């Protein structure tokens, strides 16, 4: 990879320049400084008076200056009055020693330097300052139109395709571009042309920027990187100028790759929003479209861009000829998660009991960034516990922290709050166990985590890529389980605000079933809701389409789904009243129960482990149903009071 490095050490260069400026200043000072005077200057009249008084010992007379010495040893100087013919007689009458001296005269060269050097010095300093500003890549007033693209030089921490795991299809798509740059004849002899651009599309944290760094590490050609927001300024025309300058730099280094991160900052639909900022963004986008595929072709320049908002990009930007390929970077499946964990675990000393497959199976929906954070949290936990190796226990604790939030054991809860939280979470757990389409329980706790007072975490046994109606209905029932448990145990007037997040989830899911997924018999398989962007693309909302009568029917269908889920949860908990009571007491005792421990209790077994520090331990048998198998992750929990 080419290194864009200036010749010589920049610090030495700057030191020499400023040293030269300092010497020039010294020269100016020396040219304008006259010979040191022999004393303070006095008026000529005072000088004649001192001579007449007899206080002057000696003088040295020049055409334009008189330097003298008083009898008390003090020096003085004065400027003589022209044509004073009586001065010599006055000095002689008062016994003053006097002598003559020629006036100092400079050469013509000295005179010219004295007049021109200050001006040249000011111009030189100004020129040097402007050069330094413009070298800042457009950061100064004289460099608004300069591109902020930086050539990436991976001297340390070089990333290659070997460091990219879990997204094999996306890696293969981009690896083909790298191979084209290395050996273009292999493709061109069959009539193939190098792609002009590739757009990386995926959720945040899936590895789009990591893929771009891998391309930079593998390509062996100049690699420029810039963010979409670097083009946009408050001044109209600046972004377009930067686009032109970026492509001029790329042409000088062709063949090369230009990576634009978060291109949606500049590539949004034209015609949306009002104001100068929108005009500036549209001009910048227009210039980008022309440079990528306009009247003049830019051969040898490959544009790679990344975004997690492909829906807001302008159609002209997405067409073939500009972005020939749209590479989807998905959330990894279980195989991909295992490979990603293996990459990140290379940097961590592992204990023999660590099994990446088990961790991958328990982290559905995790992106590459989430898995990297999981490994880092496990390493930090092991260091905090003064361990030399990171064991499986640290990974399990880190997974719970990432999924459910950090434990807040210092939070003081009253006995009534703990009791209500225990029954609330037991209600979620019992309904989940008795819903065949529900996911298995991973863990239930009444220890406050994050913003919740308690939580029941369910994890699927395998990755799932679509919802089914029976699963959605089961999730609605599980969401209502906490509120129903409070109603049955404490009464209608004592229910708390702990079910706020459950109600929000249930309402949102029911609305999507009715308005988006066509799961209402009365409304049919039609879409009644669409997303819309807010002003200038900031924020957003959902707009329901249809008449007032249709909207009333939508509301009634949503209410019906939630009411049915509430009724289903009520029936289950009434039938499993003994199981609800015993499981709640066990949670008060142990505070945290794993899915296997809940299953053991439901099958009539006992828990043989130390009790929580907050209470005694008594193994409790319990009867109930076995945990069913299926689906996708859902977190149910009691929110803070007043939420």
C-alpha positions as CSV (number, residue, x, y, z in Angstrom):
1,X,0.0,0.0,0.0
2,X,1.3,3.4,-0.9
3,X,2.3,5.7,2.0
4,X,1.4,9.3,1.5
5,X,4.2,10.8,3.5
6,X,6.1,14.1,3.1
7,X,9.8,14.1,2.5
8,X,11.8,14.6,5.7
9,X,10.6,15.1,9.2
10,X,7.8,17.7,9.4
11,X,9.0,18.8,12.9
12,X,12.5,19.5,11.6
13,X,11.0,21.4,8.7
14,X,8.8,23.6,10.9
15,X,11.7,24.2,13.3
16,X,13.9,25.4,10.4
17,X,11.2,27.7,9.1
18,X,10.5,29.4,12.4
19,X,14.3,29.6,13.1
20,X,14.7,31.5,9.8
21,X,11.9,33.9,10.8
22,X,13.6,34.5,14.2
23,X,16.9,35.3,12.5
24,X,15.2,37.7,10.1
25,X,13.7,39.5,13.0
26,X,17.1,39.8,14.6
27,X,18.5,41.2,11.4
28,X,15.8,43.9,11.2
29,X,16.4,44.9,14.8
30,X,20.1,45.1,14.3
31,X,19.7,47.2,11.1
32,X,17.5,49.7,12.8
33,X,19.4,49.9,16.0
34,X,22.1,52.6,16.0
35,X,25.3,52.6,18.0
36,X,24.7,52.6,21.7
37,X,24.3,56.2,23.0
38,X,26.7,57.5,25.7
39,X,23.8,58.8,27.8
40,X,20.4,60.3,28.0
41,X,19.5,62.9,25.3
42,X,19.1,66.5,26.5
43,X,18.1,69.7,24.7
44,X,20.8,71.7,22.9
45,X,20.0,74.7,25.1
46,X,20.6,72.7,28.3
47,X,23.9,71.5,26.7
48,X,25.1,75.1,26.2
49,X,24.1,76.0,29.7
50,X,26.0,73.1,31.2
51,X,29.1,74.1,29.2
52,X,28.8,77.7,30.4
53,X,28.5,76.5,34.0
54,X,31.7,74.5,33.6
55,X,30.1,71.1,34.3
56,X,31.0,69.5,31.0
57,X,34.3,67.7,30.9
58,X,34.5,66.5,27.2
59,X,32.5,66.2,24.0
60,X,32.6,64.4,20.7
61,X,31.0,66.3,17.8
62,X,29.5,64.8,14.7
63,X,27.4,66.5,12.0
64,X,24.2,65.2,13.4
65,X,25.1,64.3,17.0
66,X,27.0,65.4,20.0
67,X,28.1,62.9,22.7
68,X,29.6,64.2,25.9
69,X,30.6,63.5,29.5
70,X,30.0,65.6,32.6
71,X,32.6,66.2,35.3
72,X,30.6,64.1,37.7
73,X,31.0,61.1,35.3
74,X,27.5,61.1,33.7
75,X,27.2,60.7,30.0
76,X,24.8,62.6,27.7
77,X,23.9,63.3,24.1
78,X,22.2,66.0,22.1
79,X,21.4,67.0,18.6
80,X,23.3,70.2,17.5
81,X,21.7,73.3,15.9
82,X,23.0,73.7,12.3
83,X,25.6,76.4,11.7
84,X,26.3,77.2,15.3
85,X,29.7,78.8,14.7
86,X,30.0,80.0,18.4
87,X,30.1,76.4,19.8
88,X,33.8,75.9,19.4
89,X,34.6,79.2,21.1
90,X,32.2,78.4,24.0
91,X,33.9,75.0,24.5
92,X,37.3,76.5,24.4
93,X,36.5,79.3,26.9
94,X,35.2,76.8,29.4
95,X,38.1,74.3,29.1
96,X,36.0,71.6,27.5
97,X,37.9,69.0,25.6
98,X,36.3,68.5,22.2
99,X,36.9,66.4,19.1
100,X,35.2,65.8,15.8
101,X,33.7,62.5,14.4
102,X,32.4,61.6,10.9
103,X,28.6,61.0,10.6
104,X,27.6,57.4,10.1
105,X,26.5,56.6,6.5
106,X,25.1,53.3,5.2
107,X,25.6,51.8,1.8
108,X,22.9,51.7,-0.9
109,X,22.4,48.0,-0.2
110,X,21.9,48.6,3.5
111,X,19.3,51.3,2.7
112,X,17.4,49.0,0.3
113,X,17.4,46.1,2.8
114,X,16.3,48.4,5.5
115,X,13.3,49.6,3.5
116,X,12.2,46.3,1.9
117,X,13.0,43.5,4.5
118,X,10.1,44.3,6.9
119,X,7.6,44.1,4.0
120,X,9.1,40.8,2.7
121,X,9.1,39.4,6.2
122,X,5.4,40.1,6.7
123,X,4.5,38.6,3.3
124,X,6.6,35.5,4.1
125,X,5.0,34.9,7.5
126,X,1.5,35.3,5.9
127,X,2.3,32.9,3.1
128,X,3.7,30.3,5.5
129,X,0.6,30.6,7.7
130,X,-1.8,30.1,4.8
131,X,0.2,27.1,3.6
132,X,-0.2,25.5,7.0
133,X,-3.9,26.2,7.0
134,X,-4.5,24.7,3.6
135,X,-2.5,21.6,4.5
136,X,-5.1,20.9,7.2
137,X,-7.4,19.3,4.5
138,X,-10.0,22.1,4.4
139,X,-10.1,22.8,8.1
140,X,-9.3,26.5,7.7
141,X,-11.0,29.5,6.0
142,X,-8.9,29.0,2.8
143,X,-9.6,25.3,2.5
144,X,-13.4,24.9,2.7
145,X,-13.5,23.2,-0.7
146,X,-10.7,20.7,0.1
147,X,-11.6,17.1,0.5
148,X,-11.3,15.6,3.9
149,X,-10.6,12.1,2.6
150,X,-7.6,10.5,4.2
151,X,-5.4,7.9,2.7
152,X,-5.4,4.9,5.0
153,X,-2.0,3.4,5.9
154,X,-2.2,0.3,8.1
155,X,1.2,0.4,9.7
156,X,-0.2,-1.3,12.8
157,X,-3.4,-3.2,13.5
158,X,-3.7,-4.2,9.8
159,X,-7.1,-6.0,9.2
160,X,-7.4,-8.7,6.5
161,X,-10.3,-11.0,5.4
162,X,-9.0,-13.6,7.9
163,X,-10.2,-11.2,10.7
164,X,-13.7,-11.1,9.2
165,X,-15.9,-14.0,10.2
166,X,-19.6,-14.8,10.2
167,X,-20.5,-12.9,7.0
168,X,-19.0,-15.2,4.4
169,X,-21.2,-14.1,1.5
170,X,-20.5,-10.4,1.9
171,X,-16.8,-11.2,2.3
172,X,-16.8,-13.1,-1.0
173,X,-18.5,-10.3,-2.9
174,X,-15.9,-7.8,-1.8
175,X,-13.0,-10.2,-2.1
176,X,-13.8,-10.4,-5.8
177,X,-13.2,-6.7,-6.1
178,X,-9.8,-7.0,-4.5
179,X,-8.9,-9.8,-6.9
180,X,-10.0,-7.7,-9.8
181,X,-7.6,-5.0,-8.7
182,X,-4.8,-7.5,-8.3
183,X,-5.3,-9.2,-11.6
184,X,-7.7,-7.3,-13.9
185,X,-6.8,-9.4,-17.0
186,X,-8.4,-12.5,-15.4
187,X,-11.8,-10.8,-15.7
188,X,-11.3,-8.4,-18.6
189,X,-10.4,-11.2,-21.1
190,X,-13.9,-12.5,-20.7
191,X,-15.4,-9.0,-21.2
192,X,-16.0,-8.3,-17.5
193,X,-15.6,-4.8,-16.2
194,X,-14.5,-3.8,-12.7
195,X,-17.6,-2.7,-10.6
196,X,-17.7,1.0,-10.1
197,X,-19.2,0.8,-6.6
198,X,-20.4,-1.4,-3.9
199,X,-22.9,-0.5,-1.2
200,X,-22.7,-2.2,2.2
201,X,-26.1,-2.5,3.8
202,X,-26.7,-3.9,7.3
203,X,-27.8,-3.2,10.8
204,X,-25.4,-1.3,13.2
205,X,-22.6,-3.4,14.4
206,X,-22.7,-6.1,11.8
207,X,-19.2,-5.3,10.5
208,X,-19.5,-3.0,7.5
209,X,-16.6,-0.7,8.5
210,X,-14.6,-3.8,9.4
211,X,-15.1,-5.2,5.9
212,X,-13.9,-1.9,4.5
213,X,-10.7,-2.0,6.6
214,X,-10.2,-5.6,5.4
215,X,-10.4,-4.4,1.8
216,X,-7.8,-1.7,2.6
217,X,-5.5,-4.4,4.1
218,X,-5.9,-6.8,1.2
219,X,-6.2,-4.6,-1.9
220,X,-2.6,-3.3,-2.2
221,X,-3.9,-0.1,-3.8
222,X,-4.4,3.4,-2.3
223,X,-7.4,3.4,0.0
224,X,-9.2,6.7,0.8
225,X,-11.7,6.9,3.7
226,X,-14.2,9.7,4.4
227,X,-17.5,10.1,6.3
228,X,-20.7,11.2,4.5
229,X,-21.1,14.1,7.0
230,X,-17.6,15.5,6.0
231,X,-19.1,16.7,2.7
232,X,-22.0,18.8,4.2
233,X,-21.4,22.3,5.5
234,X,-23.6,25.3,6.2
235,X,-22.3,27.0,3.0
236,X,-23.9,26.0,-0.2
237,X,-21.5,24.6,-2.7
238,X,-18.8,23.5,-0.3
239,X,-19.8,19.9,-0.3
240,X,-19.8,19.7,-4.1
241,X,-16.3,21.3,-4.2
242,X,-15.1,18.6,-1.7
243,X,-16.6,15.9,-3.9
244,X,-14.7,17.2,-6.9
245,X,-11.5,17.5,-4.9
246,X,-11.8,14.0,-3.6
247,X,-12.2,12.5,-7.0
248,X,-9.2,14.6,-8.3
249,X,-7.1,13.1,-5.5
250,X,-8.4,9.6,-6.4
251,X,-7.6,10.1,-10.1
252,X,-4.0,10.9,-9.3
253,X,-3.7,7.6,-7.3
254,X,-5.8,5.4,-9.6
255,X,-6.5,2.5,-9.4
256,X,-7.7,3.1,-5.9
257,X,-10.7,2.6,-3.5
258,X,-12.7,5.4,-1.9
259,X,-14.7,4.3,1.2
260,X,-17.6,6.6,2.2
261,X,-19.0,5.7,5.6
262,X,-22.6,6.6,6.6
263,X,-23.4,7.7,3.0
264,X,-27.0,8.4,4.0
265,X,-25.8,11.7,5.5
266,X,-25.4,13.0,2.0
267,X,-27.3,10.6,-0.2
268,X,-30.9,11.1,1.0
269,X,-33.8,11.5,-1.4
270,X,-33.7,14.8,-3.2
271,X,-36.7,17.0,-2.8
272,X,-37.3,16.2,0.9
273,X,-37.3,19.0,3.4
274,X,-36.7,22.8,3.1
275,X,-34.0,25.3,3.7
276,X,-30.4,25.9,2.7
277,X,-29.0,22.8,4.4
278,X,-31.2,20.7,2.1
279,X,-30.0,22.7,-1.0
280,X,-26.4,22.1,0.1
281,X,-27.0,18.4,0.5
282,X,-28.7,18.1,-2.9
283,X,-25.9,19.9,-4.7
284,X,-23.4,17.6,-3.0
285,X,-25.4,14.6,-4.0
286,X,-25.7,15.8,-7.6
287,X,-22.0,16.3,-7.8
288,X,-21.4,12.8,-6.4
289,X,-23.7,11.3,-9.0
290,X,-21.9,13.1,-11.8
291,X,-18.5,12.1,-10.6
292,X,-19.5,8.4,-10.1
293,X,-21.1,8.0,-13.5
294,X,-21.4,11.2,-15.5
295,X,-20.2,12.4,-18.9
296,X,-16.6,11.8,-18.0
297,X,-15.8,8.4,-16.7
298,X,-13.5,7.9,-13.7
299,X,-11.7,4.8,-14.6
300,X,-9.9,2.8,-11.9
301,X,-11.8,4.4,-9.0
302,X,-14.0,2.1,-6.9
303,X,-16.5,3.6,-4.5
304,X,-17.4,1.5,-1.5
305,X,-20.1,3.0,0.8
306,X,-21.8,1.8,4.0
307,X,-25.2,2.6,5.5
308,X,-27.8,1.2,7.8
309,X,-30.6,3.3,6.2
310,X,-30.9,2.1,2.5
311,X,-34.5,3.1,2.5
312,X,-33.7,6.8,2.5
313,X,-31.1,6.8,-0.3
314,X,-31.9,8.5,-3.6
315,X,-32.8,6.0,-6.4
316,X,-30.3,7.6,-8.8
317,X,-27.5,6.7,-6.3
318,X,-28.5,3.1,-6.2
319,X,-28.7,2.3,-9.9
320,X,-26.1,0.1,-11.6
321,X,-23.3,2.1,-13.0
322,X,-22.9,3.9,-9.7
323,X,-23.4,1.2,-7.1
324,X,-23.3,-2.0,-9.2
325,X,-23.6,-4.1,-6.1
326,X,-25.6,-3.9,-2.9
327,X,-23.9,-6.2,-0.4
328,X,-26.1,-7.1,2.5
329,X,-24.2,-7.6,5.8
330,X,-26.6,-9.5,8.0
331,X,-26.7,-10.3,11.6
332,X,-24.8,-13.6,11.9
333,X,-26.4,-17.0,12.5
334,X,-25.2,-19.5,15.0
335,X,-22.3,-20.7,12.8
336,X,-21.3,-17.1,12.1
337,X,-21.5,-16.2,15.8
338,X,-19.2,-19.1,16.7
339,X,-16.6,-18.0,14.1
340,X,-16.8,-14.4,15.3
341,X,-16.3,-15.5,18.9
342,X,-13.3,-17.5,17.9
343,X,-11.7,-14.4,16.3
344,X,-12.2,-12.3,19.4
345,X,-11.3,-15.0,21.8
346,X,-7.8,-15.2,20.3
347,X,-6.9,-12.1,22.2
348,X,-8.1,-13.5,25.6
349,X,-6.5,-16.3,27.8
350,X,-9.3,-18.8,28.0
351,X,-10.0,-21.5,30.6
352,X,-10.5,-25.1,29.4
353,X,-14.2,-25.0,30.1
354,X,-15.0,-22.2,27.6
355,X,-17.2,-23.5,24.8
356,X,-17.8,-21.0,22.0
357,X,-20.6,-23.1,20.6
358,X,-22.6,-22.9,23.8
359,X,-22.1,-19.1,24.0
360,X,-23.1,-18.7,20.3
361,X,-26.3,-20.8,20.9
362,X,-27.2,-18.5,23.8
363,X,-26.7,-15.2,21.9
364,X,-29.3,-15.1,19.1
365,X,-29.6,-11.7,17.4
366,X,-26.2,-10.6,18.5
367,X,-24.2,-8.6,15.9
368,X,-20.4,-8.8,15.6
369,X,-20.0,-5.7,17.7
370,X,-22.3,-7.2,20.4
371,X,-20.1,-10.4,20.5
372,X,-16.9,-8.3,20.7
373,X,-18.4,-6.4,23.6
374,X,-19.4,-9.7,25.2
375,X,-15.8,-11.1,25.1
376,X,-14.5,-7.8,26.4
377,X,-17.0,-7.7,29.3
378,X,-16.0,-11.3,30.2
379,X,-12.3,-10.4,30.3
380,X,-13.1,-7.3,32.5
381,X,-15.1,-9.5,34.9
382,X,-12.2,-12.0,35.1
383,X,-9.7,-9.2,35.8
384,X,-12.0,-7.8,38.5
385,X,-12.1,-11.2,40.1
386,X,-8.3,-11.5,40.0
387,X,-8.3,-14.5,37.7
388,X,-5.6,-15.5,35.3
389,X,-8.0,-17.1,32.8
390,X,-11.4,-16.2,31.5
391,X,-13.8,-19.0,32.4
392,X,-17.2,-20.0,31.2
393,X,-18.8,-18.4,34.3
394,X,-17.4,-15.0,33.3
395,X,-18.9,-15.4,29.8
396,X,-22.3,-16.4,31.3
397,X,-22.3,-13.4,33.7
398,X,-21.2,-11.1,30.8
399,X,-24.0,-12.4,28.7
400,X,-26.5,-11.7,31.4
401,X,-25.1,-8.2,31.9
402,X,-25.3,-7.4,28.1
403,X,-28.8,-8.9,27.7
404,X,-30.5,-7.8,31.0
405,X,-28.3,-5.0,32.3
406,X,-25.9,-4.8,35.3
407,X,-27.2,-6.1,38.6
408,X,-28.1,-3.3,41.1
409,X,-27.7,-5.2,44.4
410,X,-27.2,-2.0,46.3
411,X,-30.7,-0.9,45.4
412,X,-32.8,-1.2,48.6
413,X,-36.3,-2.6,48.0
414,X,-39.0,-3.0,50.6
415,X,-40.3,-6.5,51.4
416,X,-43.6,-5.6,49.7
417,X,-41.8,-4.5,46.5
418,X,-39.7,-7.7,46.5
419,X,-42.8,-9.8,47.0
420,X,-44.8,-8.1,44.2
421,X,-41.8,-8.4,41.8
422,X,-41.4,-12.1,42.7
423,X,-45.1,-12.8,41.8
424,X,-44.9,-10.6,38.7
425,X,-41.9,-12.5,37.3
426,X,-43.3,-15.9,38.4
427,X,-46.5,-15.0,36.4
428,X,-44.4,-14.4,33.3
429,X,-42.6,-17.7,33.9
430,X,-45.7,-19.8,34.5
431,X,-47.5,-18.5,31.4
432,X,-44.4,-19.0,29.3
433,X,-44.0,-22.6,30.5
434,X,-47.7,-23.4,29.6
435,X,-47.7,-21.7,26.2
436,X,-46.5,-24.4,23.7
437,X,-45.2,-21.8,21.2
438,X,-43.2,-19.8,23.7
439,X,-39.4,-19.8,23.9
440,X,-37.6,-21.7,26.7
441,X,-36.8,-19.7,29.8
442,X,-33.1,-18.8,30.1
443,X,-33.2,-17.1,33.5
444,X,-35.6,-15.4,35.9
445,X,-34.5,-12.9,38.5
446,X,-35.9,-10.4,41.0
447,X,-32.5,-8.7,41.4
448,X,-32.9,-5.2,39.8
449,X,-31.0,-5.1,36.5
450,X,-30.7,-2.0,34.3
451,X,-34.0,-0.1,34.6
452,X,-36.1,-3.2,35.6
453,X,-36.8,-4.4,39.1
454,X,-36.9,-8.0,37.8
455,X,-36.8,-9.9,34.6
456,X,-37.6,-13.2,32.9
457,X,-35.3,-13.9,29.9
458,X,-36.3,-16.3,27.2
459,X,-34.0,-17.6,24.5
460,X,-34.8,-19.6,21.4
461,X,-33.1,-22.9,20.8
462,X,-32.3,-21.9,17.2
463,X,-32.2,-18.9,15.0
464,X,-35.5,-17.9,13.6
465,X,-36.1,-15.5,10.7
466,X,-39.8,-15.0,10.7
467,X,-42.7,-14.7,13.2
468,X,-45.7,-17.0,13.2
469,X,-49.2,-16.2,14.5
470,X,-49.2,-18.8,17.3
471,X,-45.8,-17.5,18.5
472,X,-47.1,-13.9,18.5
473,X,-50.2,-14.9,20.5
474,X,-48.0,-16.8,23.0
475,X,-45.8,-13.7,23.4
476,X,-48.9,-11.5,24.1
477,X,-50.0,-14.0,26.8
478,X,-46.6,-14.1,28.4
479,X,-46.4,-10.3,28.4
480,X,-49.7,-10.1,30.2
481,X,-48.6,-12.8,32.8
482,X,-47.0,-10.3,35.1
483,X,-50.0,-8.0,35.4
484,X,-52.4,-10.9,35.8
485,X,-50.3,-12.4,38.6
486,X,-50.5,-9.0,40.5
487,X,-54.3,-8.9,40.0
488,X,-54.8,-12.5,41.3
489,X,-52.5,-12.2,44.3
490,X,-52.8,-8.6,45.4
491,X,-56.2,-7.6,44.0
492,X,-57.4,-5.1,41.4
493,X,-56.6,-2.0,43.5
494,X,-53.0,-3.1,44.3
495,X,-51.6,-3.6,40.8
496,X,-48.5,-1.6,40.2
497,X,-46.8,0.3,37.3
498,X,-44.4,-2.6,37.0
499,X,-46.1,-3.9,33.9
500,X,-45.6,-0.7,31.8
501,X,-43.0,-2.2,29.5
502,X,-45.0,-5.4,29.1
503,X,-48.1,-3.3,28.1
504,X,-46.1,-1.3,25.7
505,X,-44.6,-4.4,24.1
506,X,-48.1,-6.1,23.8
507,X,-49.7,-3.0,22.3
508,X,-46.9,-2.6,19.7
509,X,-47.0,-6.3,18.8
510,X,-50.8,-6.3,18.5
511,X,-50.8,-3.1,16.3
512,X,-48.2,-4.6,14.0
513,X,-50.3,-7.8,13.7
514,X,-53.3,-5.8,12.7
515,X,-51.9,-3.0,10.5
516,X,-48.8,-4.5,9.0
517,X,-49.0,-8.3,8.9
518,X,-52.7,-8.8,8.0
519,X,-53.5,-11.0,11.0
520,X,-56.9,-9.6,11.6
521,X,-59.9,-11.6,10.3
522,X,-62.1,-8.4,10.1
523,X,-59.5,-6.2,8.4
524,X,-58.0,-8.8,6.2
525,X,-54.5,-9.1,4.7
526,X,-54.0,-5.4,4.0
527,X,-51.4,-2.9,5.2
528,X,-52.9,0.0,7.1
529,X,-49.8,1.6,8.5
530,X,-46.6,3.0,6.9
531,X,-43.5,4.6,8.3
532,X,-42.8,8.2,7.4
533,X,-39.8,10.4,8.0
534,X,-40.0,13.5,10.1
535,X,-38.8,17.0,9.1
536,X,-35.5,16.8,7.2
537,X,-35.4,13.1,8.0
538,X,-35.0,13.7,11.7
539,X,-37.1,11.4,13.8
540,X,-40.0,9.6,12.3
541,X,-43.5,8.3,12.9
542,X,-46.1,5.9,11.7
543,X,-49.2,7.0,9.8
544,X,-52.3,4.9,9.7
545,X,-54.1,4.9,6.4
546,X,-57.9,4.7,6.2
547,X,-61.1,6.3,7.2
548,X,-62.3,7.1,10.7
549,X,-64.4,3.9,10.7
550,X,-61.3,1.9,9.7
551,X,-59.2,3.4,12.4
552,X,-61.9,2.6,15.0
553,X,-62.0,-1.0,13.7
554,X,-58.2,-1.2,14.0
555,X,-58.3,0.0,17.6
556,X,-61.0,-2.6,18.4
557,X,-59.0,-5.4,16.8
558,X,-55.8,-4.4,18.8
559,X,-57.9,-4.3,22.0
560,X,-59.4,-7.7,21.2
561,X,-55.9,-9.3,20.8
562,X,-54.6,-7.9,24.0
563,X,-57.8,-8.7,25.9
564,X,-57.7,-12.3,24.6
565,X,-54.0,-12.5,25.8
566,X,-55.0,-11.2,29.2
567,X,-57.8,-13.8,29.4
568,X,-55.5,-16.6,28.4
569,X,-52.9,-15.6,31.0
570,X,-55.6,-15.4,33.6
571,X,-56.9,-18.9,32.8
572,X,-53.3,-20.3,33.0
573,X,-52.4,-18.7,36.3
574,X,-55.8,-19.7,37.9
575,X,-55.2,-23.3,36.8
576,X,-51.5,-23.1,38.1
577,X,-52.2,-21.2,41.3
578,X,-50.1,-23.6,43.4
579,X,-47.2,-23.5,40.9
580,X,-47.4,-19.6,40.9
581,X,-47.2,-19.5,44.7
582,X,-44.4,-21.9,45.1
583,X,-42.3,-20.5,42.3
584,X,-42.7,-16.9,43.7
585,X,-41.6,-18.1,47.1
586,X,-38.5,-19.8,45.5
587,X,-37.6,-16.6,43.7
588,X,-37.9,-14.7,47.0
589,X,-35.5,-17.3,48.5
590,X,-32.9,-17.6,45.7
591,X,-33.5,-14.3,43.9
592,X,-32.2,-15.8,40.6
593,X,-33.3,-19.1,39.0
594,X,-32.0,-20.5,35.7
595,X,-34.2,-22.2,33.1
596,X,-33.0,-25.6,34.1
597,X,-33.7,-24.9,37.8
598,X,-37.2,-23.7,37.0
599,X,-37.7,-26.9,34.9
600,X,-36.5,-29.0,37.8
601,X,-39.0,-27.3,40.2
602,X,-41.8,-27.8,37.7
603,X,-41.1,-31.5,37.4
604,X,-41.3,-31.9,41.2
605,X,-37.6,-31.7,42.0
606,X,-35.7,-29.7,44.6
607,X,-32.9,-27.2,44.4
608,X,-29.8,-28.2,46.2
609,X,-27.7,-25.0,46.2
610,X,-26.8,-22.2,48.7
611,X,-29.6,-19.8,49.3
612,X,-29.4,-16.1,48.6
613,X,-27.7,-14.0,51.3
614,X,-31.0,-12.3,51.9
615,X,-33.0,-15.4,53.1
616,X,-32.9,-19.1,54.2
617,X,-32.9,-21.9,51.8
618,X,-35.5,-24.7,51.8
619,X,-35.8,-27.0,48.8
620,X,-39.4,-26.8,47.5
621,X,-41.0,-29.4,45.2
622,X,-43.4,-28.1,42.6
623,X,-45.6,-29.6,39.9
624,X,-46.3,-28.2,36.5
625,X,-45.7,-28.6,32.8
626,X,-42.4,-29.1,31.1
627,X,-40.8,-26.2,29.2
628,X,-41.8,-26.1,25.5
629,X,-39.5,-25.6,22.6
630,X,-39.4,-22.8,20.0
631,X,-38.7,-19.4,18.6
632,X,-37.4,-15.9,19.2
633,X,-36.1,-14.0,22.1
634,X,-38.4,-11.9,24.3
635,X,-37.6,-10.2,27.6
636,X,-40.4,-9.6,30.1
637,X,-39.9,-7.9,33.3
638,X,-41.2,-5.5,36.0
639,X,-40.3,-1.9,35.3
640,X,-39.4,0.5,38.0
641,X,-42.3,1.8,40.0
642,X,-43.8,4.9,38.4
643,X,-42.4,4.1,35.0
